Amino acid sequence: MEDNSSILLEGQRECQAAAKALILSSVGRVYLLTQHLEPELYNDAEIHRHLSQLAASNRNTDIRVIAHDTRVAANRGHFLIHLAQKLPSFAQIRTTVTPPHRNFRESWLIADDGAYMRIRNPERFEGYYELDNKLECRGYYEEFIEMWEACEPDQNTRRLSL
């Protein structure tokens, strides 16, 4: 729920800066709920480096991504896809399959136990974030996990073994 401690986001630059700040400050858990892996926000070398280092230094690192459609990102290349292919024990990408989840039109970023970003309108990059709200973050986390359990591993982003 948006309140006085929320920081409003309007536009791609503000959302990109918030996403980067939240991910770069994470120490173990990053969960993303996206439409199409939002390359404008998450296809970033610095984010990739941080998440890779996090996985290398913390065996409890947990990076989960739910995406509605990864085809374009898989064809063009995306750092999150590379990360999931390189470190599948730490980073996973799943896709929505049930109608209620496929029709969900928000994007979320949950970092650790207290920071989150909610983009209510991903096409216009409008939303808000909070740096320290454990209660609100817990609600998003629980919804994310419920959705995660109903998703399937994404076939467009899995690594092919020969």
PyMOL CGO cylinders between C-alpha atoms (Angstrom):
from pymol import cmd
from pymol.cgo import CYLINDER

trace = [
    CYLINDER, 0.00, 0.00, 0.00, 1.37, 3.39, -0.93, 0.3, 1, 1, 1, 1, 1, 1,
    CYLINDER, 1.37, 3.39, -0.93, 1.90, 5.76, 2.01, 0.3, 1, 1, 1, 1, 1, 1,
    CYLINDER, 1.90, 5.76, 2.01, 4.07, 8.67, 3.14, 0.3, 1, 1, 1, 1, 1, 1,
    CYLINDER, 4.07, 8.67, 3.14, 7.25, 6.58, 3.31, 0.3, 1, 1, 1, 1, 1, 1,
    CYLINDER, 7.25, 6.58, 3.31, 6.90, 5.57, -0.34, 0.3, 1, 1, 1, 1, 1, 1,
    CYLINDER, 6.90, 5.57, -0.34, 9.01, 7.32, -2.94, 0.3, 1, 1, 1, 1, 1, 1,
    CYLINDER, 9.01, 7.32, -2.94, 7.07, 7.95, -6.14, 0.3, 1, 1, 1, 1, 1, 1,
    CYLINDER, 7.07, 7.95, -6.14, 8.54, 6.93, -9.47, 0.3, 1, 1, 1, 1, 1, 1,
    CYLINDER, 8.54, 6.93, -9.47, 7.58, 8.63, -12.71, 0.3, 1, 1, 1, 1, 1, 1,
    CYLINDER, 7.58, 8.63, -12.71, 9.34, 7.62, -15.87, 0.3, 1, 1, 1, 1, 1, 1,
    CYLINDER, 9.34, 7.62, -15.87, 11.92, 5.15, -17.04, 0.3, 1, 1, 1, 1, 1, 1,
    CYLINDER, 11.92, 5.15, -17.04, 14.95, 6.94, -15.55, 0.3, 1, 1, 1, 1, 1, 1,
    CYLINDER, 14.95, 6.94, -15.55, 13.51, 7.06, -12.05, 0.3, 1, 1, 1, 1, 1, 1,
    CYLINDER, 13.51, 7.06, -12.05, 12.45, 3.40, -12.20, 0.3, 1, 1, 1, 1, 1, 1,
    CYLINDER, 12.45, 3.40, -12.20, 15.84, 2.39, -13.57, 0.3, 1, 1, 1, 1, 1, 1,
    CYLINDER, 15.84, 2.39, -13.57, 17.70, 4.26, -10.82, 0.3, 1, 1, 1, 1, 1, 1,
    CYLINDER, 17.70, 4.26, -10.82, 15.47, 2.78, -8.10, 0.3, 1, 1, 1, 1, 1, 1,
    CYLINDER, 15.47, 2.78, -8.10, 15.79, -0.77, -9.45, 0.3, 1, 1, 1, 1, 1, 1,
    CYLINDER, 15.79, -0.77, -9.45, 19.55, -0.46, -9.65, 0.3, 1, 1, 1, 1, 1, 1,
    CYLINDER, 19.55, -0.46, -9.65, 19.83, 0.99, -6.14, 0.3, 1, 1, 1, 1, 1, 1,
    CYLINDER, 19.83, 0.99, -6.14, 17.66, -1.75, -4.63, 0.3, 1, 1, 1, 1, 1, 1,
    CYLINDER, 17.66, -1.75, -4.63, 19.49, -4.57, -6.39, 0.3, 1, 1, 1, 1, 1, 1,
    CYLINDER, 19.49, -4.57, -6.39, 22.97, -3.19, -5.69, 0.3, 1, 1, 1, 1, 1, 1,
    CYLINDER, 22.97, -3.19, -5.69, 22.12, -2.91, -1.99, 0.3, 1, 1, 1, 1, 1, 1,
    CYLINDER, 22.12, -2.91, -1.99, 20.75, -6.47, -1.79, 0.3, 1, 1, 1, 1, 1, 1,
    CYLINDER, 20.75, -6.47, -1.79, 22.70, -9.03, 0.23, 0.3, 1, 1, 1, 1, 1, 1,
    CYLINDER, 22.70, -9.03, 0.23, 20.95, -12.31, -0.50, 0.3, 1, 1, 1, 1, 1, 1,
    CYLINDER, 20.95, -12.31, -0.50, 17.52, -12.25, -2.09, 0.3, 1, 1, 1, 1, 1, 1,
    CYLINDER, 17.52, -12.25, -2.09, 16.20, -10.57, -5.23, 0.3, 1, 1, 1, 1, 1, 1,
    CYLINDER, 16.20, -10.57, -5.23, 12.79, -11.46, -6.63, 0.3, 1, 1, 1, 1, 1, 1,
    CYLINDER, 12.79, -11.46, -6.63, 11.45, -9.89, -9.83, 0.3, 1, 1, 1, 1, 1, 1,
    CYLINDER, 11.45, -9.89, -9.83, 7.97, -10.05, -11.29, 0.3, 1, 1, 1, 1, 1, 1,
    CYLINDER, 7.97, -10.05, -11.29, 8.19, -8.65, -14.81, 0.3, 1, 1, 1, 1, 1, 1,
    CYLINDER, 8.19, -8.65, -14.81, 6.29, -8.38, -18.05, 0.3, 1, 1, 1, 1, 1, 1,
    CYLINDER, 6.29, -8.38, -18.05, 9.20, -9.12, -20.42, 0.3, 1, 1, 1, 1, 1, 1,
    CYLINDER, 9.20, -9.12, -20.42, 12.34, -8.89, -18.23, 0.3, 1, 1, 1, 1, 1, 1,
    CYLINDER, 12.34, -8.89, -18.23, 12.20, -5.10, -18.66, 0.3, 1, 1, 1, 1, 1, 1,
    CYLINDER, 12.20, -5.10, -18.66, 15.59, -4.64, -20.36, 0.3, 1, 1, 1, 1, 1, 1,
    CYLINDER, 15.59, -4.64, -20.36, 15.30, -0.89, -19.76, 0.3, 1, 1, 1, 1, 1, 1,
    CYLINDER, 15.30, -0.89, -19.76, 15.58, -1.61, -16.03, 0.3, 1, 1, 1, 1, 1, 1,
    CYLINDER, 15.58, -1.61, -16.03, 17.42, -4.89, -15.57, 0.3, 1, 1, 1, 1, 1, 1,
    CYLINDER, 17.42, -4.89, -15.57, 19.68, -5.51, -18.58, 0.3, 1, 1, 1, 1, 1, 1,
    CYLINDER, 19.68, -5.51, -18.58, 22.57, -3.77, -16.87, 0.3, 1, 1, 1, 1, 1, 1,
    CYLINDER, 22.57, -3.77, -16.87, 26.20, -4.92, -16.54, 0.3, 1, 1, 1, 1, 1, 1,
    CYLINDER, 26.20, -4.92, -16.54, 26.57, -3.50, -13.02, 0.3, 1, 1, 1, 1, 1, 1,
    CYLINDER, 26.57, -3.50, -13.02, 23.46, -5.36, -11.82, 0.3, 1, 1, 1, 1, 1, 1,
    CYLINDER, 23.46, -5.36, -11.82, 24.76, -8.56, -13.45, 0.3, 1, 1, 1, 1, 1, 1,
    CYLINDER, 24.76, -8.56, -13.45, 28.16, -8.15, -11.80, 0.3, 1, 1, 1, 1, 1, 1,
    CYLINDER, 28.16, -8.15, -11.80, 26.62, -7.55, -8.37, 0.3, 1, 1, 1, 1, 1, 1,
    CYLINDER, 26.62, -7.55, -8.37, 24.28, -10.54, -8.59, 0.3, 1, 1, 1, 1, 1, 1,
    CYLINDER, 24.28, -10.54, -8.59, 27.10, -12.78, -9.86, 0.3, 1, 1, 1, 1, 1, 1,
    CYLINDER, 27.10, -12.78, -9.86, 29.36, -11.69, -6.98, 0.3, 1, 1, 1, 1, 1, 1,
    CYLINDER, 29.36, -11.69, -6.98, 26.52, -12.18, -4.54, 0.3, 1, 1, 1, 1, 1, 1,
    CYLINDER, 26.52, -12.18, -4.54, 26.03, -15.76, -5.71, 0.3, 1, 1, 1, 1, 1, 1,
    CYLINDER, 26.03, -15.76, -5.71, 29.77, -16.42, -5.51, 0.3, 1, 1, 1, 1, 1, 1,
    CYLINDER, 29.77, -16.42, -5.51, 30.11, -15.07, -1.97, 0.3, 1, 1, 1, 1, 1, 1,
    CYLINDER, 30.11, -15.07, -1.97, 26.81, -16.15, -0.38, 0.3, 1, 1, 1, 1, 1, 1,
    CYLINDER, 26.81, -16.15, -0.38, 25.62, -19.71, -0.89, 0.3, 1, 1, 1, 1, 1, 1,
    CYLINDER, 25.62, -19.71, -0.89, 22.14, -18.68, 0.30, 0.3, 1, 1, 1, 1, 1, 1,
    CYLINDER, 22.14, -18.68, 0.30, 21.67, -16.23, -2.55, 0.3, 1, 1, 1, 1, 1, 1,
    CYLINDER, 21.67, -16.23, -2.55, 18.21, -16.60, -4.09, 0.3, 1, 1, 1, 1, 1, 1,
    CYLINDER, 18.21, -16.60, -4.09, 17.41, -14.81, -7.35, 0.3, 1, 1, 1, 1, 1, 1,
    CYLINDER, 17.41, -14.81, -7.35, 14.00, -15.58, -8.83, 0.3, 1, 1, 1, 1, 1, 1,
    CYLINDER, 14.00, -15.58, -8.83, 12.40, -13.98, -11.85, 0.3, 1, 1, 1, 1, 1, 1,
    CYLINDER, 12.40, -13.98, -11.85, 8.84, -14.40, -13.06, 0.3, 1, 1, 1, 1, 1, 1,
    CYLINDER, 8.84, -14.40, -13.06, 8.24, -13.11, -16.58, 0.3, 1, 1, 1, 1, 1, 1,
    CYLINDER, 8.24, -13.11, -16.58, 5.15, -13.19, -18.75, 0.3, 1, 1, 1, 1, 1, 1,
    CYLINDER, 5.15, -13.19, -18.75, 7.11, -13.27, -22.01, 0.3, 1, 1, 1, 1, 1, 1,
    CYLINDER, 7.11, -13.27, -22.01, 10.87, -13.74, -22.47, 0.3, 1, 1, 1, 1, 1, 1,
    CYLINDER, 10.87, -13.74, -22.47, 11.06, -14.34, -26.22, 0.3, 1, 1, 1, 1, 1, 1,
    CYLINDER, 11.06, -14.34, -26.22, 12.37, -10.91, -27.21, 0.3, 1, 1, 1, 1, 1, 1,
    CYLINDER, 12.37, -10.91, -27.21, 14.86, -10.79, -24.34, 0.3, 1, 1, 1, 1, 1, 1,
    CYLINDER, 14.86, -10.79, -24.34, 16.08, -14.31, -25.15, 0.3, 1, 1, 1, 1, 1, 1,
    CYLINDER, 16.08, -14.31, -25.15, 16.59, -13.39, -28.81, 0.3, 1, 1, 1, 1, 1, 1,
    CYLINDER, 16.59, -13.39, -28.81, 18.32, -10.08, -28.10, 0.3, 1, 1, 1, 1, 1, 1,
    CYLINDER, 18.32, -10.08, -28.10, 20.30, -11.22, -25.08, 0.3, 1, 1, 1, 1, 1, 1,
    CYLINDER, 20.30, -11.22, -25.08, 19.77, -10.18, -21.49, 0.3, 1, 1, 1, 1, 1, 1,
    CYLINDER, 19.77, -10.18, -21.49, 22.04, -10.21, -18.45, 0.3, 1, 1, 1, 1, 1, 1,
    CYLINDER, 22.04, -10.21, -18.45, 19.39, -11.89, -16.26, 0.3, 1, 1, 1, 1, 1, 1,
    CYLINDER, 19.39, -11.89, -16.26, 19.09, -14.75, -18.75, 0.3, 1, 1, 1, 1, 1, 1,
    CYLINDER, 19.09, -14.75, -18.75, 22.86, -15.12, -18.84, 0.3, 1, 1, 1, 1, 1, 1,
    CYLINDER, 22.86, -15.12, -18.84, 22.93, -15.17, -15.04, 0.3, 1, 1, 1, 1, 1, 1,
    CYLINDER, 22.93, -15.17, -15.04, 20.24, -17.87, -14.82, 0.3, 1, 1, 1, 1, 1, 1,
    CYLINDER, 20.24, -17.87, -14.82, 22.05, -19.98, -17.41, 0.3, 1, 1, 1, 1, 1, 1,
    CYLINDER, 22.05, -19.98, -17.41, 25.44, -19.57, -15.74, 0.3, 1, 1, 1, 1, 1, 1,
    CYLINDER, 25.44, -19.57, -15.74, 24.29, -19.97, -12.12, 0.3, 1, 1, 1, 1, 1, 1,
    CYLINDER, 24.29, -19.97, -12.12, 21.08, -22.05, -12.15, 0.3, 1, 1, 1, 1, 1, 1,
    CYLINDER, 21.08, -22.05, -12.15, 21.49, -23.01, -8.47, 0.3, 1, 1, 1, 1, 1, 1,
    CYLINDER, 21.49, -23.01, -8.47, 21.17, -19.34, -7.51, 0.3, 1, 1, 1, 1, 1, 1,
    CYLINDER, 21.17, -19.34, -7.51, 19.13, -17.72, -10.28, 0.3, 1, 1, 1, 1, 1, 1,
    CYLINDER, 19.13, -17.72, -10.28, 15.97, -19.05, -11.93, 0.3, 1, 1, 1, 1, 1, 1,
    CYLINDER, 15.97, -19.05, -11.93, 13.48, -17.70, -14.44, 0.3, 1, 1, 1, 1, 1, 1,
    CYLINDER, 13.48, -17.70, -14.44, 9.91, -18.95, -14.62, 0.3, 1, 1, 1, 1, 1, 1,
    CYLINDER, 9.91, -18.95, -14.62, 6.99, -17.97, -16.79, 0.3, 1, 1, 1, 1, 1, 1,
    CYLINDER, 6.99, -17.97, -16.79, 3.36, -17.45, -15.91, 0.3, 1, 1, 1, 1, 1, 1,
    CYLINDER, 3.36, -17.45, -15.91, 0.88, -20.03, -17.18, 0.3, 1, 1, 1, 1, 1, 1,
    CYLINDER, 0.88, -20.03, -17.18, -2.45, -19.45, -15.42, 0.3, 1, 1, 1, 1, 1, 1,
    CYLINDER, -2.45, -19.45, -15.42, -4.81, -16.78, -16.80, 0.3, 1, 1, 1, 1, 1, 1,
    CYLINDER, -4.81, -16.78, -16.80, -4.93, -14.68, -13.60, 0.3, 1, 1, 1, 1, 1, 1,
    CYLINDER, -4.93, -14.68, -13.60, -1.13, -14.55, -13.48, 0.3, 1, 1, 1, 1, 1, 1,
    CYLINDER, -1.13, -14.55, -13.48, -0.71, -13.97, -17.22, 0.3, 1, 1, 1, 1, 1, 1,
    CYLINDER, -0.71, -13.97, -17.22, -3.09, -11.02, -16.96, 0.3, 1, 1, 1, 1, 1, 1,
    CYLINDER, -3.09, -11.02, -16.96, -1.26, -9.45, -14.02, 0.3, 1, 1, 1, 1, 1, 1,
    CYLINDER, -1.26, -9.45, -14.02, 0.08, -6.15, -15.35, 0.3, 1, 1, 1, 1, 1, 1,
    CYLINDER, 0.08, -6.15, -15.35, 2.36, -4.84, -12.61, 0.3, 1, 1, 1, 1, 1, 1,
    CYLINDER, 2.36, -4.84, -12.61, 6.08, -5.28, -12.13, 0.3, 1, 1, 1, 1, 1, 1,
    CYLINDER, 6.08, -5.28, -12.13, 7.67, -5.87, -8.74, 0.3, 1, 1, 1, 1, 1, 1,
    CYLINDER, 7.67, -5.87, -8.74, 11.17, -5.98, -7.34, 0.3, 1, 1, 1, 1, 1, 1,
    CYLINDER, 11.17, -5.98, -7.34, 11.70, -7.40, -3.86, 0.3, 1, 1, 1, 1, 1, 1,
    CYLINDER, 11.70, -7.40, -3.86, 15.17, -7.03, -2.36, 0.3, 1, 1, 1, 1, 1, 1,
    CYLINDER, 15.17, -7.03, -2.36, 15.97, -8.94, 0.82, 0.3, 1, 1, 1, 1, 1, 1,
    CYLINDER, 15.97, -8.94, 0.82, 13.44, -8.51, 3.62, 0.3, 1, 1, 1, 1, 1, 1,
    CYLINDER, 13.44, -8.51, 3.62, 12.51, -4.85, 3.54, 0.3, 1, 1, 1, 1, 1, 1,
    CYLINDER, 12.51, -4.85, 3.54, 13.03, -3.08, 0.22, 0.3, 1, 1, 1, 1, 1, 1,
    CYLINDER, 13.03, -3.08, 0.22, 10.66, -3.28, -2.73, 0.3, 1, 1, 1, 1, 1, 1,
    CYLINDER, 10.66, -3.28, -2.73, 9.61, -1.48, -5.88, 0.3, 1, 1, 1, 1, 1, 1,
    CYLINDER, 9.61, -1.48, -5.88, 6.12, -1.68, -7.35, 0.3, 1, 1, 1, 1, 1, 1,
    CYLINDER, 6.12, -1.68, -7.35, 5.53, -0.43, -10.87, 0.3, 1, 1, 1, 1, 1, 1,
    CYLINDER, 5.53, -0.43, -10.87, 1.79, -0.25, -11.32, 0.3, 1, 1, 1, 1, 1, 1,
    CYLINDER, 1.79, -0.25, -11.32, 2.01, 0.81, -14.94, 0.3, 1, 1, 1, 1, 1, 1,
    CYLINDER, 2.01, 0.81, -14.94, 5.06, -0.80, -16.60, 0.3, 1, 1, 1, 1, 1, 1,
    CYLINDER, 5.06, -0.80, -16.60, 4.33, 0.75, -20.01, 0.3, 1, 1, 1, 1, 1, 1,
    CYLINDER, 4.33, 0.75, -20.01, 4.59, 4.25, -18.52, 0.3, 1, 1, 1, 1, 1, 1,
    CYLINDER, 4.59, 4.25, -18.52, 7.05, 3.38, -15.73, 0.3, 1, 1, 1, 1, 1, 1,
    CYLINDER, 7.05, 3.38, -15.73, 4.85, 4.67, -12.92, 0.3, 1, 1, 1, 1, 1, 1,
    CYLINDER, 4.85, 4.67, -12.92, 5.07, 3.32, -9.42, 0.3, 1, 1, 1, 1, 1, 1,
    CYLINDER, 5.07, 3.32, -9.42, 6.86, 3.68, -6.11, 0.3, 1, 1, 1, 1, 1, 1,
    CYLINDER, 6.86, 3.68, -6.11, 9.42, 2.05, -3.87, 0.3, 1, 1, 1, 1, 1, 1,
    CYLINDER, 9.42, 2.05, -3.87, 10.37, 1.78, -0.23, 0.3, 1, 1, 1, 1, 1, 1,
    CYLINDER, 10.37, 1.78, -0.23, 13.78, 1.08, 1.25, 0.3, 1, 1, 1, 1, 1, 1,
    CYLINDER, 13.78, 1.08, 1.25, 12.69, -0.23, 4.63, 0.3, 1, 1, 1, 1, 1, 1,
    CYLINDER, 12.69, -0.23, 4.63, 9.20, -1.60, 5.11, 0.3, 1, 1, 1, 1, 1, 1,
    CYLINDER, 9.20, -1.60, 5.11, 9.40, -5.20, 6.27, 0.3, 1, 1, 1, 1, 1, 1,
    CYLINDER, 9.40, -5.20, 6.27, 5.64, -5.58, 6.72, 0.3, 1, 1, 1, 1, 1, 1,
    CYLINDER, 5.64, -5.58, 6.72, 4.74, -4.40, 3.23, 0.3, 1, 1, 1, 1, 1, 1,
    CYLINDER, 4.74, -4.40, 3.23, 7.64, -6.32, 1.73, 0.3, 1, 1, 1, 1, 1, 1,
    CYLINDER, 7.64, -6.32, 1.73, 6.45, -9.50, 3.45, 0.3, 1, 1, 1, 1, 1, 1,
    CYLINDER, 6.45, -9.50, 3.45, 3.05, -9.17, 1.75, 0.3, 1, 1, 1, 1, 1, 1,
    CYLINDER, 3.05, -9.17, 1.75, 4.66, -8.84, -1.68, 0.3, 1, 1, 1, 1, 1, 1,
    CYLINDER, 4.66, -8.84, -1.68, 6.98, -11.74, -0.88, 0.3, 1, 1, 1, 1, 1, 1,
    CYLINDER, 6.98, -11.74, -0.88, 4.06, -14.02, 0.03, 0.3, 1, 1, 1, 1, 1, 1,
    CYLINDER, 4.06, -14.02, 0.03, 2.17, -13.10, -3.16, 0.3, 1, 1, 1, 1, 1, 1,
    CYLINDER, 2.17, -13.10, -3.16, 5.31, -13.62, -5.21, 0.3, 1, 1, 1, 1, 1, 1,
    CYLINDER, 5.31, -13.62, -5.21, 5.91, -17.09, -3.75, 0.3, 1, 1, 1, 1, 1, 1,
    CYLINDER, 5.91, -17.09, -3.75, 2.29, -18.07, -4.40, 0.3, 1, 1, 1, 1, 1, 1,
    CYLINDER, 2.29, -18.07, -4.40, 2.67, -16.97, -8.02, 0.3, 1, 1, 1, 1, 1, 1,
    CYLINDER, 2.67, -16.97, -8.02, 6.11, -18.64, -8.29, 0.3, 1, 1, 1, 1, 1, 1,
    CYLINDER, 6.11, -18.64, -8.29, 4.64, -22.00, -7.28, 0.3, 1, 1, 1, 1, 1, 1,
    CYLINDER, 4.64, -22.00, -7.28, 2.07, -21.75, -10.09, 0.3, 1, 1, 1, 1, 1, 1,
    CYLINDER, 2.07, -21.75, -10.09, 4.67, -20.84, -12.74, 0.3, 1, 1, 1, 1, 1, 1,
    CYLINDER, 4.67, -20.84, -12.74, 6.76, -23.14, -14.93, 0.3, 1, 1, 1, 1, 1, 1,
    CYLINDER, 6.76, -23.14, -14.93, 10.46, -23.01, -15.82, 0.3, 1, 1, 1, 1, 1, 1,
    CYLINDER, 10.46, -23.01, -15.82, 10.88, -20.70, -18.79, 0.3, 1, 1, 1, 1, 1, 1,
    CYLINDER, 10.88, -20.70, -18.79, 11.74, -22.65, -21.94, 0.3, 1, 1, 1, 1, 1, 1,
    CYLINDER, 11.74, -22.65, -21.94, 13.09, -19.60, -23.81, 0.3, 1, 1, 1, 1, 1, 1,
    CYLINDER, 13.09, -19.60, -23.81, 15.85, -18.94, -21.30, 0.3, 1, 1, 1, 1, 1, 1,
    CYLINDER, 15.85, -18.94, -21.30, 17.08, -22.36, -20.25, 0.3, 1, 1, 1, 1, 1, 1,
    CYLINDER, 17.08, -22.36, -20.25, 20.56, -23.39, -21.23, 0.3, 1, 1, 1, 1, 1, 1,
    CYLINDER, 20.56, -23.39, -21.23, 20.76, -26.10, -23.85, 0.3, 1, 1, 1, 1, 1, 1,
    CYLINDER, 20.76, -26.10, -23.85, 23.18, -28.91, -23.04, 0.3, 1, 1, 1, 1, 1, 1,
    CYLINDER, 23.18, -28.91, -23.04, 24.78, -31.10, -25.66, 0.3, 1, 1, 1, 1, 1, 1,
]
cmd.load_cgo(trace, "trace")
